């Protein structure tokens, strides 16, 4: 009994102490005035005996970036030793420029065009943001197509998933719509109507033309280098195992959706079949992608080939009403041309840079980067660029020898057999920002890794130089 009373006394004291602290009872009993919770902290007098310094405006977190022209001779001097590295091969192009074109012309080394590889994704991403806007989203829907018949309609969501992404998986950003969720919403809608059995069609007609670029190597799709490009897929056309690519991504998505419906108690009475949803068909359920800005960030961080090609199709659809590879090419040229970037000297056959027939001038890539750094609408192009020695395709780049550039370069890499490129920005030793493009497209196969190191050194030299006009 005494033990029980002791425990109760301890608990009572503990609760009383918490209440005293929580409700400021001591201050109230002692008559201490308490400020209103909404009072400006600057107007509240400190306790007696405490001396506080006056409130001042803090200094900026970072130094203000220095505008102005670049010292042409200084830029050439720091780059020449690295761009002359024999590991880069006989065809090396480079360009360096200030953020603002009004601050001077770019410093160009070499002339002509080169194979851009995945730096093409910078161009595609900028065009997509210009054409659609950073807040644009993509919907995957299910519509009614008659009694007991529904159609799964692909809206070109590049990251539509099979099911919720597990918490321990890397690909948590951006949040992804998934067909398991879509099936649950569809089943709920069908049950409200007393429907338990349906036939299922699937509509992937949003994109037109071939699903593989005629300008790709013929073994890319058969060997699983890239998926066939379609407006309806799950996990970018990868099977449930995550390895390789499926032969028909739209059919695979429909089969996955049918299985998810079955788990929700809805019977699909026949194998899913291709269909075309009639205009104005009533929507039963839908799921929505992340905003385009987040998709672009992911595309650039991971150099996602499939998602880049989907974005190319959307640019073509919006700009020239043609969601094919050819339409995407024309759409990119039109959208960027209207923004002041002239692509007449360039040749692009795809959105990812997989085509070895693509050709870009360093000046074009600089112009796109200058556009991205000057327009908030294109901010995701800048924020999506990998950071040297930290993340994305630059996580394992920039060795200790190139340490001056660690964390000070943001750039998109480009890699194909015999091709190594990099396009992005850095700041020199004084904090002056610079855009740069480095391209080598005749690299001998044994030298490919060494060629990447040579480009890392070149970018590191820019980060360590005094390249501004004093």
TORKOL-4160 file (C-alpha; in steps of 0.2 Angstrom, whole numbers, padded with zeros to 4 digits, m for minus):
470
<pt num="1" X="0000" Y="0000" Z="0000"/>
<pt num="2" X="0014" Y="0012" Z="0005"/>
<pt num="3" X="0023" Y="0008" Z="m0012"/>
<pt num="4" X="0007" Y="0012" Z="m0022"/>
<pt num="5" X="0005" Y="0028" Z="m0012"/>
<pt num="6" X="0023" Y="0033" Z="m0016"/>
<pt num="7" X="0022" Y="0030" Z="m0034"/>
<pt num="8" X="0006" Y="0040" Z="m0035"/>
<pt num="9" X="0015" Y="0054" Z="m0026"/>
<pt num="10" X="0029" Y="0054" Z="m0038"/>
<pt num="11" X="0017" Y="0054" Z="m0053"/>
<pt num="12" X="0008" Y="0069" Z="m0045"/>
<pt num="13" X="0024" Y="0079" Z="m0043"/>
<pt num="14" X="0029" Y="0075" Z="m0060"/>
<pt num="15" X="0013" Y="0080" Z="m0068"/>
<pt num="16" X="0012" Y="0096" Z="m0057"/>
<pt num="17" X="0030" Y="0101" Z="m0062"/>
<pt num="18" X="0025" Y="0099" Z="m0081"/>
<pt num="19" X="0010" Y="0109" Z="m0078"/>
<pt num="20" X="0019" Y="0122" Z="m0069"/>
<pt num="21" X="0032" Y="0124" Z="m0083"/>
<pt num="22" X="0019" Y="0122" Z="m0097"/>
<pt num="23" X="0007" Y="0135" Z="m0090"/>
<pt num="24" X="0020" Y="0147" Z="m0083"/>
<pt num="25" X="0012" Y="0145" Z="m0066"/>
<pt num="26" X="0027" Y="0151" Z="m0056"/>
<pt num="27" X="0028" Y="0167" Z="m0066"/>
<pt num="28" X="0010" Y="0170" Z="m0063"/>
<pt num="29" X="0010" Y="0167" Z="m0045"/>
<pt num="30" X="0025" Y="0179" Z="m0043"/>
<pt num="31" X="0017" Y="0192" Z="m0053"/>
<pt num="32" X="0029" Y="0192" Z="m0067"/>
<pt num="33" X="0022" Y="0200" Z="m0083"/>
<pt num="34" X="0023" Y="0189" Z="m0098"/>
<pt num="35" X="0023" Y="0195" Z="m0116"/>
<pt num="36" X="0010" Y="0191" Z="m0128"/>
<pt num="37" X="0014" Y="0176" Z="m0139"/>
<pt num="38" X="0012" Y="0187" Z="m0154"/>
<pt num="39" X="0024" Y="0201" Z="m0148"/>
<pt num="40" X="0039" Y="0206" Z="m0158"/>
<pt num="41" X="0054" Y="0198" Z="m0150"/>
<pt num="42" X="0063" Y="0215" Z="m0153"/>
<pt num="43" X="0051" Y="0223" Z="m0141"/>
<pt num="44" X="0053" Y="0211" Z="m0126"/>
<pt num="45" X="0065" Y="0216" Z="m0113"/>
<pt num="46" X="0078" Y="0203" Z="m0108"/>
<pt num="47" X="0078" Y="0197" Z="m0090"/>
<pt num="48" X="0087" Y="0207" Z="m0077"/>
<pt num="49" X="0106" Y="0206" Z="m0077"/>
<pt num="50" X="0107" Y="0199" Z="m0095"/>
<pt num="51" X="0116" Y="0210" Z="m0108"/>
<pt num="52" X="0112" Y="0208" Z="m0126"/>
<pt num="53" X="0120" Y="0216" Z="m0141"/>
<pt num="54" X="0109" Y="0227" Z="m0152"/>
<pt num="55" X="0100" Y="0218" Z="m0166"/>
<pt num="56" X="0109" Y="0221" Z="m0183"/>
<pt num="57" X="0106" Y="0216" Z="m0201"/>
<pt num="58" X="0117" Y="0200" Z="m0204"/>
<pt num="59" X="0129" Y="0199" Z="m0218"/>
<pt num="60" X="0124" Y="0189" Z="m0233"/>
<pt num="61" X="0126" Y="0170" Z="m0232"/>
<pt num="62" X="0137" Y="0170" Z="m0248"/>
<pt num="63" X="0146" Y="0183" Z="m0257"/>
<pt num="64" X="0137" Y="0191" Z="m0271"/>
<pt num="65" X="0143" Y="0184" Z="m0288"/>
<pt num="66" X="0154" Y="0195" Z="m0298"/>
<pt num="67" X="0147" Y="0200" Z="m0315"/>
<pt num="68" X="0158" Y="0206" Z="m0330"/>
<pt num="69" X="0168" Y="0200" Z="m0345"/>
<pt num="70" X="0180" Y="0186" Z="m0345"/>
<pt num="71" X="0199" Y="0188" Z="m0348"/>
<pt num="72" X="0201" Y="0178" Z="m0365"/>
<pt num="73" X="0219" Y="0175" Z="m0363"/>
<pt num="74" X="0217" Y="0169" Z="m0345"/>
<pt num="75" X="0204" Y="0157" Z="m0350"/>
<pt num="76" X="0214" Y="0150" Z="m0364"/>
<pt num="77" X="0229" Y="0149" Z="m0354"/>
<pt num="78" X="0221" Y="0138" Z="m0340"/>
<pt num="79" X="0212" Y="0127" Z="m0352"/>
<pt num="80" X="0225" Y="0124" Z="m0366"/>
<pt num="81" X="0236" Y="0111" Z="m0356"/>
<pt num="82" X="0221" Y="0100" Z="m0352"/>
<pt num="83" X="0212" Y="0101" Z="m0369"/>
<pt num="84" X="0228" Y="0096" Z="m0377"/>
<pt num="85" X="0228" Y="0080" Z="m0368"/>
<pt num="86" X="0231" Y="0066" Z="m0381"/>
<pt num="87" X="0218" Y="0055" Z="m0371"/>
<pt num="88" X="0204" Y="0067" Z="m0378"/>
<pt num="89" X="0209" Y="0063" Z="m0396"/>
<pt num="90" X="0211" Y="0075" Z="m0411"/>
<pt num="91" X="0194" Y="0084" Z="m0410"/>
<pt num="92" X="0191" Y="0094" Z="m0395"/>
<pt num="93" X="0179" Y="0109" Z="m0394"/>
<pt num="94" X="0177" Y="0121" Z="m0379"/>
<pt num="95" X="0168" Y="0137" Z="m0375"/>
<pt num="96" X="0167" Y="0148" Z="m0359"/>
<pt num="97" X="0156" Y="0163" Z="m0356"/>
<pt num="98" X="0149" Y="0174" Z="m0343"/>
<pt num="99" X="0131" Y="0171" Z="m0337"/>
<pt num="100" X="0125" Y="0187" Z="m0345"/>
<pt num="101" X="0128" Y="0188" Z="m0364"/>
<pt num="102" X="0129" Y="0207" Z="m0362"/>
<pt num="103" X="0145" Y="0204" Z="m0352"/>
<pt num="104" X="0155" Y="0198" Z="m0367"/>
<pt num="105" X="0156" Y="0185" Z="m0381"/>
<pt num="106" X="0161" Y="0167" Z="m0377"/>
<pt num="107" X="0179" Y="0161" Z="m0377"/>
<pt num="108" X="0179" Y="0148" Z="m0391"/>
<pt num="109" X="0192" Y="0134" Z="m0393"/>
<pt num="110" X="0190" Y="0124" Z="m0409"/>
<pt num="111" X="0176" Y="0126" Z="m0422"/>
<pt num="112" X="0162" Y="0117" Z="m0429"/>
<pt num="113" X="0151" Y="0104" Z="m0421"/>
<pt num="114" X="0153" Y="0088" Z="m0411"/>
<pt num="115" X="0143" Y="0074" Z="m0405"/>
<pt num="116" X="0135" Y="0080" Z="m0389"/>
<pt num="117" X="0129" Y="0063" Z="m0381"/>
<pt num="118" X="0119" Y="0066" Z="m0365"/>
<pt num="119" X="0122" Y="0085" Z="m0365"/>
<pt num="120" X="0108" Y="0085" Z="m0377"/>
<pt num="121" X="0096" Y="0082" Z="m0362"/>
<pt num="122" X="0100" Y="0100" Z="m0357"/>
<pt num="123" X="0092" Y="0106" Z="m0373"/>
<pt num="124" X="0077" Y="0095" Z="m0372"/>
<pt num="125" X="0074" Y="0099" Z="m0354"/>
<pt num="126" X="0075" Y="0118" Z="m0357"/>
<pt num="127" X="0063" Y="0116" Z="m0372"/>
<pt num="128" X="0051" Y="0106" Z="m0362"/>
<pt num="129" X="0050" Y="0119" Z="m0348"/>
<pt num="130" X="0048" Y="0133" Z="m0361"/>
<pt num="131" X="0034" Y="0124" Z="m0370"/>
<pt num="132" X="0024" Y="0117" Z="m0355"/>
<pt num="133" X="0030" Y="0126" Z="m0340"/>
<pt num="134" X="0038" Y="0120" Z="m0324"/>
<pt num="135" X="0021" Y="0116" Z="m0315"/>
<pt num="136" X="0014" Y="0105" Z="m0329"/>
<pt num="137" X="0009" Y="0088" Z="m0325"/>
<pt num="138" X="0004" Y="0072" Z="m0335"/>
<pt num="139" X="m0011" Y="0062" Z="m0331"/>
<pt num="140" X="m0015" Y="0043" Z="m0333"/>
<pt num="141" X="m0033" Y="0040" Z="m0334"/>
<pt num="142" X="m0046" Y="0026" Z="m0335"/>
<pt num="143" X="m0062" Y="0030" Z="m0345"/>
<pt num="144" X="m0078" Y="0021" Z="m0348"/>
<pt num="145" X="m0080" Y="0014" Z="m0366"/>
<pt num="146" X="m0097" Y="0006" Z="m0365"/>
<pt num="147" X="m0106" Y="m0006" Z="m0354"/>
<pt num="148" X="m0093" Y="m0016" Z="m0344"/>
<pt num="149" X="m0079" Y="m0009" Z="m0354"/>
<pt num="150" X="m0065" Y="0002" Z="m0348"/>
<pt num="151" X="m0049" Y="0009" Z="m0357"/>
<pt num="152" X="m0033" Y="0013" Z="m0348"/>
<pt num="153" X="m0026" Y="0029" Z="m0357"/>
<pt num="154" X="m0008" Y="0034" Z="m0357"/>
<pt num="155" X="m0004" Y="0052" Z="m0355"/>
<pt num="156" X="0014" Y="0052" Z="m0357"/>
<pt num="157" X="0019" Y="0051" Z="m0338"/>
<pt num="158" X="0038" Y="0047" Z="m0340"/>
<pt num="159" X="0039" Y="0040" Z="m0322"/>
<pt num="160" X="0023" Y="0031" Z="m0320"/>
<pt num="161" X="0027" Y="0016" Z="m0308"/>
<pt num="162" X="0020" Y="m0001" Z="m0305"/>
<pt num="163" X="0016" Y="0002" Z="m0287"/>
<pt num="164" X="0022" Y="0014" Z="m0273"/>
<pt num="165" X="0040" Y="0016" Z="m0272"/>
<pt num="166" X="0048" Y="0008" Z="m0256"/>
<pt num="167" X="0055" Y="0019" Z="m0243"/>
<pt num="168" X="0072" Y="0012" Z="m0245"/>
<pt num="169" X="0073" Y="0014" Z="m0263"/>
<pt num="170" X="0084" Y="0027" Z="m0271"/>
<pt num="171" X="0071" Y="0034" Z="m0283"/>
<pt num="172" X="0060" Y="0043" Z="m0270"/>
<pt num="173" X="0061" Y="0060" Z="m0280"/>
<pt num="174" X="0050" Y="0065" Z="m0287"/>
<pt num="175" X="0035" Y="0057" Z="m0280"/>
<pt num="176" X="0028" Y="0045" Z="m0293"/>
<pt num="177" X="0010" Y="0041" Z="m0299"/>
<pt num="178" X="0007" Y="0022" Z="m0300"/>
<pt num="179" X="m0005" Y="0010" Z="m0308"/>
<pt num="180" X="m0009" Y="0001" Z="m0291"/>
<pt num="181" X="m0016" Y="0017" Z="m0285"/>
<pt num="182" X="m0025" Y="0020" Z="m0301"/>
<pt num="183" X="m0032" Y="0002" Z="m0300"/>
<pt num="184" X="m0038" Y="0006" Z="m0282"/>
<pt num="185" X="m0047" Y="0022" Z="m0287"/>
<pt num="186" X="m0054" Y="0013" Z="m0303"/>
<pt num="187" X="m0061" Y="m0001" Z="m0292"/>
<pt num="188" X="m0069" Y="0011" Z="m0280"/>
<pt num="189" X="m0078" Y="0020" Z="m0294"/>
<pt num="190" X="m0084" Y="0003" Z="m0302"/>
<pt num="191" X="m0090" Y="m0004" Z="m0286"/>
<pt num="192" X="m0101" Y="0012" Z="m0283"/>
<pt num="193" X="m0109" Y="0008" Z="m0300"/>
<pt num="194" X="m0111" Y="m0010" Z="m0295"/>
<pt num="195" X="m0098" Y="m0016" Z="m0308"/>
<pt num="196" X="m0087" Y="m0031" Z="m0303"/>
<pt num="197" X="m0082" Y="m0037" Z="m0321"/>
<pt num="198" X="m0075" Y="m0028" Z="m0335"/>
<pt num="199" X="m0065" Y="m0029" Z="m0351"/>
<pt num="200" X="m0050" Y="m0019" Z="m0352"/>
<pt num="201" X="m0042" Y="m0009" Z="m0367"/>
<pt num="202" X="m0027" Y="0001" Z="m0367"/>
<pt num="203" X="m0023" Y="0017" Z="m0377"/>
<pt num="204" X="m0006" Y="0023" Z="m0381"/>
<pt num="205" X="m0010" Y="0033" Z="m0396"/>
<pt num="206" X="m0004" Y="0050" Z="m0389"/>
<pt num="207" X="0013" Y="0048" Z="m0396"/>
<pt num="208" X="0015" Y="0044" Z="m0415"/>
<pt num="209" X="0028" Y="0038" Z="m0426"/>
<pt num="210" X="0041" Y="0024" Z="m0423"/>
<pt num="211" X="0044" Y="0019" Z="m0405"/>
<pt num="212" X="0063" Y="0019" Z="m0408"/>
<pt num="213" X="0073" Y="0033" Z="m0417"/>
<pt num="214" X="0079" Y="0027" Z="m0435"/>
<pt num="215" X="0095" Y="0037" Z="m0430"/>
<pt num="216" X="0099" Y="0025" Z="m0416"/>
<pt num="217" X="0110" Y="0011" Z="m0417"/>
<pt num="218" X="0099" Y="m0004" Z="m0423"/>
<pt num="219" X="0103" Y="m0015" Z="m0407"/>
<pt num="220" X="0099" Y="m0002" Z="m0394"/>
<pt num="221" X="0081" Y="m0008" Z="m0392"/>
<pt num="222" X="0084" Y="m0027" Z="m0394"/>
<pt num="223" X="0099" Y="m0026" Z="m0382"/>
<pt num="224" X="0089" Y="m0017" Z="m0369"/>
<pt num="225" X="0099" Y="m0001" Z="m0370"/>
<pt num="226" X="0083" Y="0009" Z="m0371"/>
<pt num="227" X="0065" Y="0005" Z="m0370"/>
<pt num="228" X="0053" Y="0008" Z="m0385"/>
<pt num="229" X="0046" Y="0025" Z="m0382"/>
<pt num="230" X="0027" Y="0026" Z="m0379"/>
<pt num="231" X="0014" Y="0037" Z="m0369"/>
<pt num="232" X="0009" Y="0022" Z="m0358"/>
<pt num="233" X="0022" Y="0012" Z="m0348"/>
<pt num="234" X="0026" Y="0007" Z="m0330"/>
<pt num="235" X="0044" Y="0009" Z="m0323"/>
<pt num="236" X="0050" Y="0016" Z="m0340"/>
<pt num="237" X="0047" Y="0000" Z="m0349"/>
<pt num="238" X="0057" Y="m0011" Z="m0337"/>
<pt num="239" X="0050" Y="m0028" Z="m0331"/>
<pt num="240" X="0046" Y="m0031" Z="m0313"/>
<pt num="241" X="0063" Y="m0038" Z="m0309"/>
<pt num="242" X="0070" Y="m0021" Z="m0314"/>
<pt num="243" X="0083" Y="m0028" Z="m0326"/>
<pt num="244" X="0082" Y="m0026" Z="m0345"/>
<pt num="245" X="0067" Y="m0019" Z="m0355"/>
<pt num="246" X="0050" Y="m0027" Z="m0360"/>
<pt num="247" X="0046" Y="m0029" Z="m0378"/>
<pt num="248" X="0029" Y="m0020" Z="m0377"/>
<pt num="249" X="0029" Y="m0007" Z="m0363"/>
<pt num="250" X="0010" Y="m0002" Z="m0366"/>
<pt num="251" X="0004" Y="m0020" Z="m0365"/>
<pt num="252" X="0015" Y="m0023" Z="m0350"/>
<pt num="253" X="0007" Y="m0008" Z="m0341"/>
<pt num="254" X="m0011" Y="m0014" Z="m0346"/>
<pt num="255" X="m0007" Y="m0031" Z="m0339"/>
<pt num="256" X="0000" Y="m0024" Z="m0323"/>
<pt num="257" X="m0015" Y="m0013" Z="m0321"/>
<pt num="258" X="m0027" Y="m0028" Z="m0324"/>
<pt num="259" X="m0018" Y="m0038" Z="m0310"/>
<pt num="260" X="m0020" Y="m0023" Z="m0299"/>
<pt num="261" X="m0038" Y="m0023" Z="m0303"/>
<pt num="262" X="m0040" Y="m0041" Z="m0298"/>
<pt num="263" X="m0032" Y="m0038" Z="m0281"/>
<pt num="264" X="m0045" Y="m0025" Z="m0279"/>
<pt num="265" X="m0059" Y="m0037" Z="m0282"/>
<pt num="266" X="m0063" Y="m0032" Z="m0300"/>
<pt num="267" X="m0062" Y="m0046" Z="m0313"/>
<pt num="268" X="m0055" Y="m0042" Z="m0330"/>
<pt num="269" X="m0064" Y="m0055" Z="m0341"/>
<pt num="270" X="m0051" Y="m0055" Z="m0356"/>
<pt num="271" X="m0033" Y="m0051" Z="m0360"/>
<pt num="272" X="m0030" Y="m0032" Z="m0362"/>
<pt num="273" X="m0031" Y="m0026" Z="m0380"/>
<pt num="274" X="m0026" Y="m0010" Z="m0389"/>
<pt num="275" X="m0040" Y="0002" Z="m0390"/>
<pt num="276" X="m0043" Y="0021" Z="m0394"/>
<pt num="277" X="m0053" Y="0030" Z="m0381"/>
<pt num="278" X="m0067" Y="0041" Z="m0389"/>
<pt num="279" X="m0065" Y="0059" Z="m0387"/>
<pt num="280" X="m0076" Y="0065" Z="m0372"/>
<pt num="281" X="m0077" Y="0047" Z="m0364"/>
<pt num="282" X="m0081" Y="0049" Z="m0345"/>
<pt num="283" X="m0066" Y="0048" Z="m0334"/>
<pt num="284" X="m0068" Y="0035" Z="m0320"/>
<pt num="285" X="m0051" Y="0038" Z="m0311"/>
<pt num="286" X="m0034" Y="0047" Z="m0314"/>
<pt num="287" X="m0017" Y="0048" Z="m0306"/>
<pt num="288" X="m0006" Y="0063" Z="m0309"/>
<pt num="289" X="0013" Y="0065" Z="m0311"/>
<pt num="290" X="0025" Y="0076" Z="m0301"/>
<pt num="291" X="0027" Y="0093" Z="m0309"/>
<pt num="292" X="0038" Y="0095" Z="m0324"/>
<pt num="293" X="0051" Y="0104" Z="m0315"/>
<pt num="294" X="0054" Y="0090" Z="m0303"/>
<pt num="295" X="0054" Y="0078" Z="m0318"/>
<pt num="296" X="0068" Y="0088" Z="m0327"/>
<pt num="297" X="0078" Y="0088" Z="m0311"/>
<pt num="298" X="0078" Y="0069" Z="m0310"/>
<pt num="299" X="0081" Y="0067" Z="m0329"/>
<pt num="300" X="0097" Y="0078" Z="m0328"/>
<pt num="301" X="0103" Y="0071" Z="m0311"/>
<pt num="302" X="0102" Y="0053" Z="m0318"/>
<pt num="303" X="0104" Y="0056" Z="m0336"/>
<pt num="304" X="0088" Y="0047" Z="m0340"/>
<pt num="305" X="0087" Y="0042" Z="m0358"/>
<pt num="306" X="0069" Y="0036" Z="m0358"/>
<pt num="307" X="0061" Y="0050" Z="m0349"/>
<pt num="308" X="0071" Y="0063" Z="m0360"/>
<pt num="309" X="0063" Y="0055" Z="m0376"/>
<pt num="310" X="0046" Y="0056" Z="m0368"/>
<pt num="311" X="0049" Y="0075" Z="m0365"/>
<pt num="312" X="0054" Y="0077" Z="m0383"/>
<pt num="313" X="0037" Y="0070" Z="m0388"/>
<pt num="314" X="0028" Y="0082" Z="m0377"/>
<pt num="315" X="0037" Y="0096" Z="m0384"/>
<pt num="316" X="0033" Y="0091" Z="m0402"/>
<pt num="317" X="0015" Y="0088" Z="m0397"/>
<pt num="318" X="0013" Y="0106" Z="m0389"/>
<pt num="319" X="0023" Y="0116" Z="m0401"/>
<pt num="320" X="0019" Y="0108" Z="m0418"/>
<pt num="321" X="0005" Y="0095" Z="m0414"/>
<pt num="322" X="0016" Y="0081" Z="m0419"/>
<pt num="323" X="0022" Y="0069" Z="m0405"/>
<pt num="324" X="0034" Y="0059" Z="m0415"/>
<pt num="325" X="0053" Y="0060" Z="m0415"/>
<pt num="326" X="0052" Y="0071" Z="m0430"/>
<pt num="327" X="0039" Y="0082" Z="m0422"/>
<pt num="328" X="0050" Y="0083" Z="m0406"/>
<pt num="329" X="0065" Y="0089" Z="m0416"/>
<pt num="330" X="0055" Y="0103" Z="m0425"/>
<pt num="331" X="0046" Y="0107" Z="m0408"/>
<pt num="332" X="0063" Y="0110" Z="m0399"/>
<pt num="333" X="0070" Y="0120" Z="m0413"/>
<pt num="334" X="0054" Y="0131" Z="m0414"/>
<pt num="335" X="0052" Y="0134" Z="m0395"/>
<pt num="336" X="0071" Y="0138" Z="m0392"/>
<pt num="337" X="0071" Y="0148" Z="m0408"/>
<pt num="338" X="0057" Y="0159" Z="m0401"/>
<pt num="339" X="0067" Y="0161" Z="m0385"/>
<pt num="340" X="0082" Y="0167" Z="m0395"/>
<pt num="341" X="0093" Y="0151" Z="m0397"/>
<pt num="342" X="0097" Y="0148" Z="m0415"/>
<pt num="343" X="0099" Y="0129" Z="m0419"/>
<pt num="344" X="0101" Y="0131" Z="m0438"/>
<pt num="345" X="0119" Y="0125" Z="m0436"/>
<pt num="346" X="0115" Y="0110" Z="m0426"/>
<pt num="347" X="0107" Y="0093" Z="m0429"/>
<pt num="348" X="0097" Y="0084" Z="m0416"/>
<pt num="349" X="0088" Y="0067" Z="m0420"/>
<pt num="350" X="0082" Y="0063" Z="m0402"/>
<pt num="351" X="0080" Y="0070" Z="m0385"/>
<pt num="352" X="0092" Y="0060" Z="m0375"/>
<pt num="353" X="0108" Y="0061" Z="m0385"/>
<pt num="354" X="0109" Y="0042" Z="m0389"/>
<pt num="355" X="0110" Y="0046" Z="m0408"/>
<pt num="356" X="0128" Y="0047" Z="m0414"/>
<pt num="357" X="0122" Y="0057" Z="m0428"/>
<pt num="358" X="0117" Y="0072" Z="m0417"/>
<pt num="359" X="0128" Y="0087" Z="m0419"/>
<pt num="360" X="0129" Y="0103" Z="m0408"/>
<pt num="361" X="0140" Y="0118" Z="m0407"/>
<pt num="362" X="0147" Y="0123" Z="m0390"/>
<pt num="363" X="0140" Y="0140" Z="m0393"/>
<pt num="364" X="0122" Y="0132" Z="m0394"/>
<pt num="365" X="0124" Y="0123" Z="m0377"/>
<pt num="366" X="0131" Y="0140" Z="m0369"/>
<pt num="367" X="0116" Y="0149" Z="m0376"/>
<pt num="368" X="0104" Y="0136" Z="m0368"/>
<pt num="369" X="0113" Y="0137" Z="m0352"/>
<pt num="370" X="0113" Y="0157" Z="m0352"/>
<pt num="371" X="0094" Y="0156" Z="m0355"/>
<pt num="372" X="0092" Y="0144" Z="m0341"/>
<pt num="373" X="0101" Y="0155" Z="m0329"/>
<pt num="374" X="0091" Y="0170" Z="m0333"/>
<pt num="375" X="0073" Y="0164" Z="m0333"/>
<pt num="376" X="0065" Y="0157" Z="m0318"/>
<pt num="377" X="0054" Y="0146" Z="m0329"/>
<pt num="378" X="0070" Y="0136" Z="m0333"/>
<pt num="379" X="0076" Y="0135" Z="m0315"/>
<pt num="380" X="0075" Y="0116" Z="m0315"/>
<pt num="381" X="0089" Y="0115" Z="m0328"/>
<pt num="382" X="0101" Y="0123" Z="m0316"/>
<pt num="383" X="0095" Y="0115" Z="m0300"/>
<pt num="384" X="0095" Y="0098" Z="m0309"/>
<pt num="385" X="0113" Y="0098" Z="m0315"/>
<pt num="386" X="0124" Y="0086" Z="m0305"/>
<pt num="387" X="0137" Y="0093" Z="m0293"/>
<pt num="388" X="0155" Y="0088" Z="m0294"/>
<pt num="389" X="0160" Y="0074" Z="m0283"/>
<pt num="390" X="0143" Y="0074" Z="m0275"/>
<pt num="391" X="0128" Y="0067" Z="m0284"/>
<pt num="392" X="0121" Y="0061" Z="m0301"/>
<pt num="393" X="0133" Y="0057" Z="m0315"/>
<pt num="394" X="0147" Y="0068" Z="m0307"/>
<pt num="395" X="0146" Y="0058" Z="m0290"/>
<pt num="396" X="0161" Y="0048" Z="m0295"/>
<pt num="397" X="0170" Y="0061" Z="m0305"/>
<pt num="398" X="0184" Y="0074" Z="m0300"/>
<pt num="399" X="0198" Y="0064" Z="m0291"/>
<pt num="400" X="0209" Y="0072" Z="m0278"/>
<pt num="401" X="0220" Y="0079" Z="m0291"/>
<pt num="402" X="0205" Y="0089" Z="m0297"/>
<pt num="403" X="0200" Y="0094" Z="m0279"/>
<pt num="404" X="0198" Y="0113" Z="m0283"/>
<pt num="405" X="0182" Y="0109" Z="m0292"/>
<pt num="406" X="0174" Y="0097" Z="m0279"/>
<pt num="407" X="0157" Y="0105" Z="m0275"/>
<pt num="408" X="0160" Y="0120" Z="m0286"/>
<pt num="409" X="0155" Y="0113" Z="m0303"/>
<pt num="410" X="0137" Y="0109" Z="m0309"/>
<pt num="411" X="0137" Y="0101" Z="m0326"/>
<pt num="412" X="0128" Y="0088" Z="m0337"/>
<pt num="413" X="0140" Y="0075" Z="m0343"/>
<pt num="414" X="0139" Y="0066" Z="m0360"/>
<pt num="415" X="0146" Y="0049" Z="m0364"/>
<pt num="416" X="0145" Y="0037" Z="m0379"/>
<pt num="417" X="0158" Y="0026" Z="m0386"/>
<pt num="418" X="0172" Y="0038" Z="m0391"/>
<pt num="419" X="0163" Y="0053" Z="m0384"/>
<pt num="420" X="0165" Y="0063" Z="m0368"/>
<pt num="421" X="0157" Y="0080" Z="m0365"/>
<pt num="422" X="0152" Y="0091" Z="m0351"/>
<pt num="423" X="0141" Y="0107" Z="m0350"/>
<pt num="424" X="0137" Y="0117" Z="m0335"/>
<pt num="425" X="0144" Y="0131" Z="m0324"/>
<pt num="426" X="0157" Y="0135" Z="m0311"/>
<pt num="427" X="0164" Y="0150" Z="m0302"/>
<pt num="428" X="0183" Y="0155" Z="m0303"/>
<pt num="429" X="0194" Y="0159" Z="m0288"/>
<pt num="430" X="0186" Y="0176" Z="m0285"/>
<pt num="431" X="0168" Y="0170" Z="m0286"/>
<pt num="432" X="0165" Y="0175" Z="m0304"/>
<pt num="433" X="0152" Y="0163" Z="m0312"/>
<pt num="434" X="0156" Y="0155" Z="m0329"/>
<pt num="435" X="0147" Y="0144" Z="m0341"/>
<pt num="436" X="0157" Y="0131" Z="m0350"/>
<pt num="437" X="0156" Y="0117" Z="m0363"/>
<pt num="438" X="0169" Y="0104" Z="m0366"/>
<pt num="439" X="0167" Y="0092" Z="m0380"/>
<pt num="440" X="0178" Y="0078" Z="m0387"/>
<pt num="441" X="0170" Y="0065" Z="m0399"/>
<pt num="442" X="0185" Y="0056" Z="m0407"/>
<pt num="443" X="0192" Y="0047" Z="m0391"/>
<pt num="444" X="0200" Y="0031" Z="m0393"/>
<pt num="445" X="0191" Y="0017" Z="m0384"/>
<pt num="446" X="0206" Y="0013" Z="m0372"/>
<pt num="447" X="0207" Y="0031" Z="m0367"/>
<pt num="448" X="0188" Y="0034" Z="m0363"/>
<pt num="449" X="0191" Y="0035" Z="m0344"/>
<pt num="450" X="0206" Y="0045" Z="m0345"/>
<pt num="451" X="0197" Y="0057" Z="m0357"/>
<pt num="452" X="0184" Y="0060" Z="m0343"/>
<pt num="453" X="0198" Y="0064" Z="m0331"/>
<pt num="454" X="0205" Y="0076" Z="m0343"/>
<pt num="455" X="0189" Y="0085" Z="m0344"/>
<pt num="456" X="0188" Y="0085" Z="m0325"/>
<pt num="457" X="0205" Y="0093" Z="m0324"/>
<pt num="458" X="0199" Y="0107" Z="m0337"/>
<pt num="459" X="0184" Y="0111" Z="m0326"/>
<pt num="460" X="0195" Y="0111" Z="m0311"/>
<pt num="461" X="0207" Y="0123" Z="m0319"/>
<pt num="462" X="0192" Y="0135" Z="m0323"/>
<pt num="463" X="0187" Y="0134" Z="m0304"/>
<pt num="464" X="0204" Y="0138" Z="m0298"/>
<pt num="465" X="0208" Y="0152" Z="m0311"/>
<pt num="466" X="0208" Y="0171" Z="m0310"/>
<pt num="467" X="0198" Y="0172" Z="m0326"/>
<pt num="468" X="0189" Y="0189" Z="m0325"/>
<pt num="469" X="0194" Y="0206" Z="m0332"/>
<pt num="470" X="0200" Y="0217" Z="m0318"/>
